[in-house]
Amino acid sequence: MDLTQHIESRRDAYLQELCEFLKIPSVSTQSAHKTDVERAAKWVADKLRAIGMDSVEMIPTKMHPLVYAESLRAPGKPTVLLYGHYDVQPPEPLDLWTSPAFEPTVRDGQLFGRGTADDKGQVHIHLSALDALVKASGKLPINIKILIEGEEEVGSVNLWDYVQGNKNKLQADALIVSDTSMLGAGVPSITYGLRGLNYYQIEITGPAQDLHSGVFVGAVPNPLTILCELFAQLHDKNFHVTVPGFYNDVAKPSSAERKALLKLPFKEKEFKKTVGAPGLSGERGFSLPEQLWYRPTLELNGIWGGYTAQGSKTVIPSKAYAKFSCRLVPNQNPDKITRAVEKHIRKLLPKSVTCKFDVHSQGKPWVAPYTHPFFEVAHKALEKGFGKRAVFIREGGSIPFVTQMHDTFKVPCILLGFGLPDENAHAPDEHLSLENYYGGIKAVANFYQGLGNL
């Protein structure tokens, strides 16, 4: 039985196995799920042992365990490092799910459940591809090292310390990641660029405690009002970020990139449907793909303060809070942007309040050429898996680990994404196309097999 036939014969078994994985509520951001996160790590480790990895470790950290495995039985063949994560975002708001978040359900050719697209489903594509290769030929065609973490959704807090202390152990000829999306349905894609991410929280304090609004309103600063006014000033009418120097180092795409960008089958109508808003908004003067991939942003992610429970309570709140982030593009320096943003915010705030500015995380953008022979193997493998030629794209999201690994090991980073833009990663009713899931298994298996033939 050849590789494709073997994968086809195991379709139901692979799906059942993925559903077992998805049922584990491995929410890394919530301490109540700490044991669930550990269960998910053990599930990954047990699966890697079942595949036949030579060495499998569950590595404890200060937060959630890393899972590492390797198979180095192919002398003279390439060695790749596969990275992914088994932790997931919180499922709330629960009432917006059509079926429960941790009860995976198939509807209309889609598998619904938290972690289907980000990133359990995509990790499982690789695990299934490795299983298929071993079952079909008795061995793996390449050497592989596998690192699956449980803290990606909380900033990969302990991952980099482990990498820095184990450089020789993790050295490989390429990094392989599947935690991105295809450009659209039926368009297999290889991502060669990611935006970086700086994440902040501010706390604005006015009066020493909440005050009766009838007694004090009109003479006392309201932190919530001031916070709203602050964020209203961080963009101009063209949706340019108003922080001085914010765009100084932004790299412009080359003429070749612009030409390739125009040829992509990017469907604005489908994008609008995915978003579901009455209309789109963004930085004027740039196309939609440029706004999403090539331009930096500053976004308000959450704002709260005062009384929000049922009924009314007339108070001037003592404090107001906001979480916000900047997506960065090549040549922007995360430290420099943080200094500029904090300086501008403090300048805009009135003297009647104080501000606490916290930096939760910083991440560099990443972009790399796709001329290495491994990319050509990936291109051909995707065509075998999906029956269509792949395209090269950038993505607006961030994977800090990719940048760190690229800077440290100076090897190609090949991002093979099998999600779709409308699959609600981080939102209710997250789902993964079963066509992409099975096509992904075939593509990845052919990719590893193709690397072994180099």
One Martini backbone bead per residue (centre of mass of N, CA, C, O) as a GRO file, in nm:
protein
  454
    1MET     BB    1   0.094   0.038   0.025
    2ASP     BB    2   0.073   0.352  -0.022
    3LEU     BB    3   0.065   0.654   0.123
    4THR     BB    4  -0.214   0.754   0.030
    5GLN     BB    5  -0.372   0.494   0.091
    6HIS     BB    6  -0.312   0.489   0.390
    7ILE     BB    7  -0.446   0.757   0.464
    8GLU     BB    8  -0.730   0.682   0.359
    9SER     BB    9  -0.762   0.427   0.555
   10ARG     BB   10  -0.726   0.645   0.824
   11ARG     BB   11  -0.938   0.868   0.857
   12ASP     BB   12  -1.113   0.787   1.103
   13ALA     BB   13  -0.881   0.746   1.305
   14TYR     BB   14  -0.766   1.033   1.297
   15LEU     BB   15  -1.024   1.181   1.386
   16GLN     BB   16  -1.066   1.040   1.656
   17GLU     BB   17  -0.796   1.127   1.775
   18LEU     BB   18  -0.837   1.432   1.758
   19CYS     BB   19  -1.087   1.442   1.942
   20GLU     BB   20  -0.942   1.354   2.197
   21PHE     BB   21  -0.756   1.602   2.206
   22LEU     BB   22  -0.987   1.827   2.204
   23LYS     BB   23  -1.126   1.745   2.485
   24ILE     BB   24  -0.891   1.889   2.609
   25PRO     BB   25  -0.882   2.176   2.832
   26SER     BB   26  -0.592   2.351   2.734
   27VAL     BB   27  -0.592   2.628   2.922
   28SER     BB   28  -0.322   2.833   2.990
   29THR     BB   29  -0.461   3.102   3.128
   30GLN     BB   30  -0.596   2.893   3.337
   31SER     BB   31  -0.548   2.749   3.644
   32ALA     BB   32  -0.790   2.541   3.639
   33HIS     BB   33  -0.625   2.392   3.375
   34LYS     BB   34  -0.353   2.258   3.456
   35THR     BB   35  -0.423   1.950   3.437
   36ASP     BB   36  -0.513   1.963   3.140
   37VAL     BB   37  -0.245   2.048   3.022
   38GLU     BB   38  -0.095   1.795   3.120
   39ARG     BB   39  -0.271   1.594   2.963
   40ALA     BB   40  -0.194   1.699   2.682
   41ALA     BB   41   0.106   1.641   2.703
   42LYS     BB   42   0.073   1.336   2.744
   43TRP     BB   43  -0.072   1.281   2.480
   44VAL     BB   44   0.161   1.361   2.298
   45ALA     BB   45   0.374   1.170   2.413
   46ASP     BB   46   0.220   0.905   2.356
   47LYS     BB   47   0.202   0.944   2.049
   48LEU     BB   48   0.507   0.951   1.993
   49ARG     BB   49   0.557   0.666   2.096
   50ALA     BB   50   0.362   0.522   1.899
   51ILE     BB   51   0.521   0.604   1.641
   52GLY     BB   52   0.856   0.577   1.732
   53MET     BB   53   1.021   0.741   1.898
   54ASP     BB   54   1.327   0.736   2.057
   55SER     BB   55   1.261   1.015   2.215
   56VAL     BB   56   1.067   1.110   2.514
   57GLU     BB   57   0.969   1.427   2.666
   58MET     BB   58   0.870   1.574   2.980
   59ILE     BB   59   0.915   1.922   3.043
   60PRO     BB   60   0.945   2.107   3.303
   61THR     BB   61   0.814   2.413   3.422
   62LYS     BB   62   0.690   2.699   3.575
   63MET     BB   63   0.423   2.600   3.418
   64HIS     BB   64   0.435   2.430   3.132
   65PRO     BB   65   0.494   2.163   2.949
   66LEU     BB   66   0.724   2.014   2.751
   67VAL     BB   67   0.760   1.847   2.430
   68TYR     BB   68   1.003   1.596   2.343
   69ALA     BB   69   1.135   1.465   2.026
   70GLU     BB   70   1.314   1.189   1.847
   71SER     BB   71   1.453   1.100   1.510
   72LEU     BB   72   1.795   0.957   1.417
   73ARG     BB   73   1.785   0.721   1.150
   74ALA     BB   74   1.905   0.926   0.896
   75PRO     BB   75   2.178   0.919   0.756
   76GLY     BB   76   2.235   1.211   0.549
   77LYS     BB   77   1.980   1.345   0.629
   78PRO     BB   78   1.767   1.561   0.707
   79THR     BB   79   1.702   1.801   0.973
   80VAL     BB   80   1.411   1.865   1.166
   81LEU     BB   81   1.206   2.117   1.333
   82LEU     BB   82   0.914   2.074   1.513
   83TYR     BB   83   0.653   2.315   1.576
   84GLY     BB   84   0.415   2.355   1.856
   85HIS     BB   85   0.080   2.359   2.016
   86TYR     BB   86  -0.152   2.247   2.293
   87ASP     BB   87  -0.266   2.505   2.357
   88VAL     BB   88  -0.550   2.719   2.442
   89GLN     BB   89  -0.805   2.913   2.430
   90PRO     BB   90  -1.052   3.044   2.562
   91PRO     BB   91  -1.409   2.986   2.513
   92GLU     BB   92  -1.507   3.248   2.564
   93PRO     BB   93  -1.825   3.271   2.494
   94LEU     BB   94  -2.029   2.999   2.541
   95ASP     BB   95  -2.311   3.098   2.406
   96LEU     BB   96  -2.167   3.114   2.099
   97TRP     BB   97  -2.184   2.815   2.078
   98THR     BB   98  -2.327   2.558   1.903
   99SER     BB   99  -2.111   2.377   2.031
  100PRO     BB  100  -1.915   2.260   2.245
  101ALA     BB  101  -1.580   2.332   2.267
  102PHE     BB  102  -1.509   2.017   2.401
  103GLU     BB  103  -1.712   1.892   2.158
  104PRO     BB  104  -1.643   1.759   1.888
  105THR     BB  105  -1.791   1.865   1.564
  106VAL     BB  106  -1.955   1.767   1.269
  107ARG     BB  107  -2.016   2.019   1.002
  108ASP     BB  108  -2.011   2.056   0.679
  109GLY     BB  109  -1.694   1.960   0.673
  110GLN     BB  110  -1.653   2.049   0.979
  111LEU     BB  111  -1.447   2.097   1.267
  112PHE     BB  112  -1.559   2.159   1.590
  113GLY     BB  113  -1.340   2.339   1.815
  114ARG     BB  114  -1.112   2.390   2.040
  115GLY     BB  115  -0.807   2.375   1.842
  116THR     BB  116  -0.842   2.297   1.544
  117ALA     BB  117  -0.661   2.542   1.419
  118ASP     BB  118  -0.549   2.638   1.728
  119ASP     BB  119  -0.313   2.376   1.702
  120LYS     BB  120  -0.401   2.079   1.714
  121GLY     BB  121  -0.478   2.009   1.422
  122GLN     BB  122  -0.193   2.078   1.302
  123VAL     BB  123  -0.027   1.889   1.473
  124HIS     BB  124  -0.183   1.627   1.388
  125ILE     BB  125  -0.098   1.624   1.098
  126HIS     BB  126   0.198   1.549   1.160
  127LEU     BB  127   0.152   1.295   1.329
  128SER     BB  128   0.003   1.144   1.100
  129ALA     BB  129   0.227   1.158   0.887
  130LEU     BB  130   0.435   0.999   1.051
  131ASP     BB  131   0.265   0.747   1.086
  132ALA     BB  132   0.234   0.685   0.784
  133LEU     BB  133   0.534   0.650   0.716
  134VAL     BB  134   0.587   0.414   0.909
  135LYS     BB  135   0.360   0.222   0.808
  136ALA     BB  136   0.441   0.221   0.496
  137SER     BB  137   0.791   0.185   0.546
  138GLY     BB  138   0.911   0.157   0.862
  139LYS     BB  139   1.011   0.465   0.826
  140LEU     BB  140   1.192   0.754   0.830
  141PRO     BB  141   1.334   0.977   0.582
  142ILE     BB  142   1.417   1.148   0.836
  143ASN     BB  143   1.517   1.379   1.063
  144ILE     BB  144   1.354   1.442   1.389
  145LYS     BB  145   1.239   1.723   1.578
  146ILE     BB  146   1.020   1.777   1.868
  147LEU     BB  147   0.830   2.083   1.971
  148ILE     BB  148   0.579   2.101   2.227
  149GLU     BB  149   0.379   2.345   2.367
  150GLY     BB  150   0.189   2.520   2.663
  151GLU     BB  151   0.245   2.872   2.603
  152GLU     BB  152   0.155   3.036   2.348
  153GLU     BB  153  -0.111   3.187   2.474
  154VAL     BB  154   0.122   3.325   2.699
  155GLY     BB  155   0.414   3.384   2.541
  156SER     BB  156   0.630   3.166   2.584
  157VAL     BB  157   0.776   3.191   2.866
  158ASN     BB  158   0.980   2.907   2.871
  159LEU     BB  159   1.095   2.829   2.593
  160TRP     BB  160   1.357   3.004   2.548
  161ASP     BB  161   1.522   2.892   2.781
  162TYR     BB  162   1.542   2.609   2.663
  163VAL     BB  163   1.676   2.677   2.396
  164GLN     BB  164   1.932   2.822   2.512
  165GLY     BB  165   2.011   2.540   2.675
  166ASN     BB  166   1.960   2.358   2.371
  167LYS     BB  167   2.108   2.405   2.091
  168ASN     BB  168   2.230   2.131   2.007
  169LYS     BB  169   1.969   1.962   2.032
  170LEU     BB  170   1.801   2.168   1.814
  171GLN     BB  171   1.959   2.134   1.577
  172ALA     BB  172   1.889   2.225   1.230
  173ASP     BB  173   1.794   2.271   0.885
  174ALA     BB  174   1.487   2.322   0.990
  175LEU     BB  175   1.182   2.490   1.038
  176ILE     BB  176   0.856   2.363   1.137
  177VAL     BB  177   0.526   2.515   1.080
  178SER     BB  178   0.167   2.482   1.200
  179ASP     BB  179   0.008   2.821   1.258
  180THR     BB  180  -0.152   2.885   0.995
  181SER     BB  181  -0.284   3.007   0.688
  182MET     BB  182  -0.459   3.014   0.421
  183LEU     BB  183  -0.570   3.229   0.192
  184GLY     BB  184  -0.781   3.001   0.095
  185ALA     BB  185  -0.991   2.810  -0.042
  186GLY     BB  186  -0.786   2.612  -0.243
  187VAL     BB  187  -0.504   2.769  -0.120
  188PRO     BB  188  -0.213   2.676  -0.088
  189SER     BB  189   0.034   2.775   0.172
  190ILE     BB  190   0.331   2.983   0.221
  191THR     BB  191   0.491   3.136   0.485
  192TYR     BB  192   0.733   3.438   0.497
  193GLY     BB  193   0.560   3.629   0.702
  194LEU     BB  194   0.553   3.825   1.013
  195ARG     BB  195   0.422   3.983   1.264
  196GLY     BB  196   0.470   4.157   1.532
  197LEU     BB  197   0.436   4.174   1.913
  198ASN     BB  198   0.293   4.418   2.125
  199TYR     BB  199   0.197   4.412   2.480
  200TYR     BB  200  -0.043   4.603   2.676
  201GLN     BB  201  -0.098   4.780   2.999
  202ILE     BB  202  -0.328   5.013   3.151
  203GLU     BB  203  -0.348   5.240   3.444
  204ILE     BB  204  -0.597   5.463   3.553
  205THR     BB  205  -0.579   5.729   3.803
  206GLY     BB  206  -0.767   5.923   4.015
  207PRO     BB  207  -0.924   5.878   4.251
  208ALA     BB  208  -0.882   5.690   4.543
  209GLN     BB  209  -1.195   5.639   4.497
  210ASP     BB  210  -1.496   5.580   4.463
  211LEU     BB  211  -1.758   5.809   4.357
  212HIS     BB  212  -2.015   6.010   4.387
  213SER     BB  213  -2.157   6.154   4.111
  214GLY     BB  214  -2.347   6.370   4.238
  215VAL     BB  215  -2.125   6.509   4.424
  216PHE     BB  216  -1.851   6.512   4.207
  217VAL     BB  217  -1.947   6.583   3.944
  218GLY     BB  218  -1.743   6.823   3.745
  219ALA     BB  219  -1.453   6.806   3.940
  220VAL     BB  220  -1.373   6.510   3.863
  221PRO     BB  221  -1.184   6.273   3.735
  222ASN     BB  222  -1.246   6.038   3.467
  223PRO     BB  223  -1.081   5.762   3.368
  224LEU     BB  224  -1.266   5.658   3.141
  225THR     BB  225  -1.284   5.912   2.972
  226ILE     BB  226  -0.976   5.952   2.938
  227LEU     BB  227  -0.926   5.680   2.797
  228CYS     BB  228  -1.104   5.731   2.550
  229GLU     BB  229  -0.958   5.988   2.457
  230LEU     BB  230  -0.684   5.864   2.416
  231PHE     BB  231  -0.761   5.651   2.186
  232ALA     BB  232  -0.879   5.869   1.991
  233GLN     BB  233  -0.568   5.992   1.950
  234LEU     BB  234  -0.409   5.730   1.805
  235HIS     BB  235  -0.578   5.833   1.552
  236ASP     BB  236  -0.656   5.934   1.249
  237LYS     BB  237  -0.868   5.972   0.975
  238ASN     BB  238  -0.660   5.750   0.820
  239PHE     BB  239  -0.552   5.543   1.039
  240HIS     BB  240  -0.315   5.666   1.167
  241VAL     BB  241  -0.062   5.655   1.371
  242THR     BB  242   0.036   5.917   1.616
  243VAL     BB  243   0.301   5.814   1.686
  244PRO     BB  244   0.600   5.923   1.698
  245GLY     BB  245   0.790   5.725   1.469
  246PHE     BB  246   0.626   5.463   1.392
  247TYR     BB  247   0.720   5.467   1.059
  248ASN     BB  248   1.033   5.504   1.015
  249ASP     BB  249   1.116   5.165   0.977
  250VAL     BB  250   0.943   5.081   0.750
  251ALA     BB  251   0.924   4.833   0.523
  252LYS     BB  252   0.925   4.804   0.186
  253PRO     BB  253   0.818   4.654  -0.071
  254SER     BB  254   0.910   4.514  -0.333
  255SER     BB  255   0.844   4.490  -0.660
  256ALA     BB  256   0.818   4.181  -0.656
  257GLU     BB  257   0.614   4.167  -0.426
  258ARG     BB  258   0.393   4.340  -0.551
  259LYS     BB  259   0.351   4.160  -0.797
  260ALA     BB  260   0.273   3.904  -0.635
  261LEU     BB  261   0.037   4.030  -0.480
  262LEU     BB  262  -0.147   4.088  -0.736
  263LYS     BB  263  -0.168   3.763  -0.809
  264LEU     BB  264  -0.333   3.699  -0.583
  265PRO     BB  265  -0.636   3.523  -0.476
  266PHE     BB  266  -0.778   3.780  -0.345
  267LYS     BB  267  -1.099   3.798  -0.166
  268GLU     BB  268  -1.281   4.056  -0.055
  269LYS     BB  269  -1.565   3.939  -0.027
  270GLU     BB  270  -1.484   3.706   0.163
  271PHE     BB  271  -1.361   3.880   0.383
  272LYS     BB  272  -1.622   4.033   0.458
  273LYS     BB  273  -1.777   3.781   0.537
  274THR     BB  274  -1.591   3.693   0.766
  275VAL     BB  275  -1.618   3.950   0.940
  276GLY     BB  276  -1.931   4.080   0.944
  277ALA     BB  277  -1.923   4.373   0.868
  278PRO     BB  278  -2.052   4.650   0.713
  279GLY     BB  279  -1.739   4.732   0.704
  280LEU     BB  280  -1.429   4.870   0.626
  281SER     BB  281  -1.109   4.944   0.791
  282GLY     BB  282  -0.812   5.156   0.736
  283GLU     BB  283  -0.531   5.237   0.600
  284ARG     BB  284  -0.486   5.469   0.387
  285GLY     BB  285  -0.336   5.375   0.066
  286PHE     BB  286  -0.404   5.060   0.103
  287SER     BB  287  -0.433   4.752   0.061
  288LEU     BB  288  -0.553   4.485   0.217
  289PRO     BB  289  -0.292   4.310   0.227
  290GLU     BB  290  -0.116   4.540   0.332
  291GLN     BB  291  -0.269   4.590   0.598
  292LEU     BB  292  -0.226   4.284   0.702
  293TRP     BB  293   0.113   4.251   0.636
  294TYR     BB  294   0.281   4.554   0.591
  295ARG     BB  295   0.136   4.698   0.834
  296PRO     BB  296   0.115   4.872   1.111
  297THR     BB  297  -0.035   4.861   1.449
  298LEU     BB  298  -0.300   4.991   1.674
  299GLU     BB  299  -0.481   4.811   1.936
  300LEU     BB  300  -0.775   4.773   2.102
  301ASN     BB  301  -0.863   4.488   2.325
  302GLY     BB  302  -0.941   4.634   2.610
  303ILE     BB  303  -1.204   4.772   2.838
  304TRP     BB  304  -1.221   4.897   3.188
  305GLY     BB  305  -1.455   4.997   3.449
  306GLY     BB  306  -1.635   5.032   3.705
  307TYR     BB  307  -1.978   4.974   3.654
  308THR     BB  308  -2.118   4.638   3.516
  309ALA     BB  309  -2.351   4.544   3.648
  310GLN     BB  310  -2.651   4.508   3.743
  311GLY     BB  311  -2.779   4.789   3.696
  312SER     BB  312  -2.724   5.076   3.908
  313LYS     BB  313  -2.419   5.291   3.964
  314THR     BB  314  -2.323   5.607   4.077
  315VAL     BB  315  -1.996   5.650   3.953
  316ILE     BB  316  -1.661   5.741   3.999
  317PRO     BB  317  -1.396   5.598   3.902
  318SER     BB  318  -1.073   5.533   4.002
  319LYS     BB  319  -1.041   5.322   3.759
  320ALA     BB  320  -0.874   5.235   3.444
  321TYR     BB  321  -0.858   4.995   3.168
  322ALA     BB  322  -0.611   4.860   2.925
  323LYS     BB  323  -0.570   4.668   2.627
  324PHE     BB  324  -0.285   4.663   2.397
  325SER     BB  325  -0.153   4.663   2.051
  326CYS     BB  326   0.132   4.587   1.832
  327ARG     BB  327   0.192   4.556   1.495
  328LEU     BB  328   0.482   4.447   1.332
  329VAL     BB  329   0.736   4.525   1.097
  330PRO     BB  330   0.989   4.530   0.918
  331ASN     BB  331   1.245   4.717   1.112
  332GLN     BB  332   1.099   4.709   1.367
  333ASN     BB  333   1.146   4.797   1.710
  334PRO     BB  334   1.012   4.702   2.000
  335ASP     BB  335   1.152   4.897   2.200
  336LYS     BB  336   1.110   5.160   2.043
  337ILE     BB  337   0.801   5.146   2.036
  338THR     BB  338   0.750   5.143   2.337
  339ARG     BB  339   0.874   5.417   2.401
  340ALA     BB  340   0.691   5.583   2.212
  341VAL     BB  341   0.415   5.505   2.328
  342GLU     BB  342   0.455   5.588   2.624
  343LYS     BB  343   0.532   5.882   2.575
  344HIS     BB  344   0.268   5.965   2.431
  345ILE     BB  345   0.066   5.892   2.649
  346ARG     BB  346   0.182   6.075   2.874
  347LYS     BB  347   0.141   6.337   2.712
  348LEU     BB  348  -0.183   6.312   2.678
  349LEU     BB  349  -0.218   6.312   2.969
  350PRO     BB  350  -0.338   6.439   3.237
  351LYS     BB  351  -0.256   6.558   3.564
  352SER     BB  352  -0.525   6.421   3.706
  353VAL     BB  353  -0.355   6.159   3.641
  354THR     BB  354  -0.238   5.829   3.654
  355CYS     BB  355   0.018   5.593   3.514
  356LYS     BB  356   0.029   5.248   3.434
  357PHE     BB  357   0.289   5.075   3.244
  358ASP     BB  358   0.264   4.760   3.080
  359VAL     BB  359   0.471   4.490   2.962
  360HIS     BB  360   0.394   4.176   2.846
  361SER     BB  361   0.510   4.185   2.538
  362GLN     BB  362   0.764   4.101   2.281
  363GLY     BB  363   0.784   4.103   1.908
  364LYS     BB  364   0.926   4.024   1.624
  365PRO     BB  365   0.950   4.038   1.311
  366TRP     BB  366   0.915   3.831   1.000
  367VAL     BB  367   1.141   3.772   0.717
  368ALA     BB  368   1.197   3.555   0.423
  369PRO     BB  369   1.336   3.380   0.201
  370TYR     BB  370   1.222   3.130  -0.073
  371THR     BB  371   1.505   2.965  -0.202
  372HIS     BB  372   1.518   2.713  -0.072
  373PRO     BB  373   1.484   2.378  -0.146
  374PHE     BB  374   1.262   2.318   0.069
  375PHE     BB  375   1.040   2.493  -0.065
  376GLU     BB  376   1.006   2.320  -0.319
  377VAL     BB  377   0.913   2.071  -0.172
  378ALA     BB  378   0.664   2.203  -0.042
  379HIS     BB  379   0.525   2.289  -0.303
  380LYS     BB  380   0.489   1.995  -0.416
  381ALA     BB  381   0.339   1.872  -0.170
  382LEU     BB  382   0.088   2.053  -0.180
  383GLU     BB  383   0.001   1.961  -0.462
  384LYS     BB  384  -0.044   1.664  -0.379
  385GLY     BB  385  -0.254   1.719  -0.147
  386PHE     BB  386  -0.452   1.941  -0.335
  387GLY     BB  387  -0.411   1.982  -0.660
  388LYS     BB  388  -0.251   2.262  -0.611
  389ARG     BB  389  -0.091   2.542  -0.630
  390ALA     BB  390   0.114   2.724  -0.447
  391VAL     BB  391   0.154   3.001  -0.226
  392PHE     BB  392   0.305   3.308  -0.127
  393ILE     BB  393   0.285   3.445   0.207
  394ARG     BB  394   0.161   3.650   0.444
  395GLU     BB  395   0.110   3.741   0.798
  396GLY     BB  396  -0.046   3.920   1.067
  397GLY     BB  397   0.060   3.748   1.265
  398SER     BB  398   0.224   3.579   1.555
  399ILE     BB  399   0.559   3.401   1.604
  400PRO     BB  400   0.816   3.438   1.805
  401PHE     BB  401   0.975   3.169   1.764
  402VAL     BB  402   1.056   3.210   1.470
  403THR     BB  403   1.241   3.452   1.510
  404GLN     BB  404   1.431   3.327   1.719
  405MET     BB  405   1.527   3.086   1.546
  406HIS     BB  406   1.629   3.242   1.301
  407ASP     BB  407   1.842   3.414   1.462
  408THR     BB  408   1.998   3.165   1.592
  409PHE     BB  409   2.021   2.933   1.340
  410LYS     BB  410   1.999   3.015   1.036
  411VAL     BB  411   1.726   2.887   0.919
  412PRO     BB  412   1.476   2.768   0.766
  413CYS     BB  413   1.125   2.876   0.769
  414ILE     BB  414   0.842   2.658   0.746
  415LEU     BB  415   0.505   2.761   0.672
  416LEU     BB  416   0.231   2.532   0.711
  417GLY     BB  417  -0.094   2.612   0.644
  418PHE     BB  418  -0.451   2.477   0.731
  419GLY     BB  419  -0.611   2.708   0.765
  420LEU     BB  420  -0.865   2.968   0.783
  421PRO     BB  421  -0.979   3.289   0.812
  422ASP     BB  422  -1.291   3.168   0.899
  423GLU     BB  423  -1.214   2.971   1.175
  424ASN     BB  424  -1.219   3.117   1.463
  425ALA     BB  425  -0.975   3.189   1.600
  426HIS     BB  426  -1.039   3.280   1.937
  427ALA     BB  427  -1.338   3.187   1.882
  428PRO     BB  428  -1.632   3.099   1.832
  429ASP     BB  429  -1.655   2.828   1.633
  430GLU     BB  430  -1.416   2.676   1.587
  431HIS     BB  431  -1.248   2.551   1.280
  432LEU     BB  432  -1.191   2.266   1.049
  433SER     BB  433  -1.119   2.153   0.753
  434LEU     BB  434  -1.124   1.833   0.634
  435GLU     BB  435  -0.982   1.883   0.368
  436ASN     BB  436  -0.730   2.011   0.505
  437TYR     BB  437  -0.658   1.784   0.693
  438TYR     BB  438  -0.611   1.558   0.479
  439GLY     BB  439  -0.433   1.724   0.289
  440GLY     BB  440  -0.217   1.781   0.502
  441ILE     BB  441  -0.119   1.495   0.550
  442LYS     BB  442  -0.025   1.445   0.260
  443ALA     BB  443   0.167   1.689   0.235
  444VAL     BB  444   0.357   1.627   0.475
  445ALA     BB  445   0.441   1.346   0.392
  446ASN     BB  446   0.563   1.441   0.120
  447PHE     BB  447   0.765   1.636   0.238
  448TYR     BB  448   0.936   1.436   0.402
  449GLN     BB  449   0.993   1.253   0.163
  450GLY     BB  450   1.130   1.471  -0.015
  451LEU     BB  451   1.367   1.532   0.177
  452GLY     BB  452   1.480   1.233   0.158
  453ASN     BB  453   1.549   1.283  -0.170
  454LEU     BB  454   1.792   1.503  -0.166
   0.00000   0.00000   0.00000
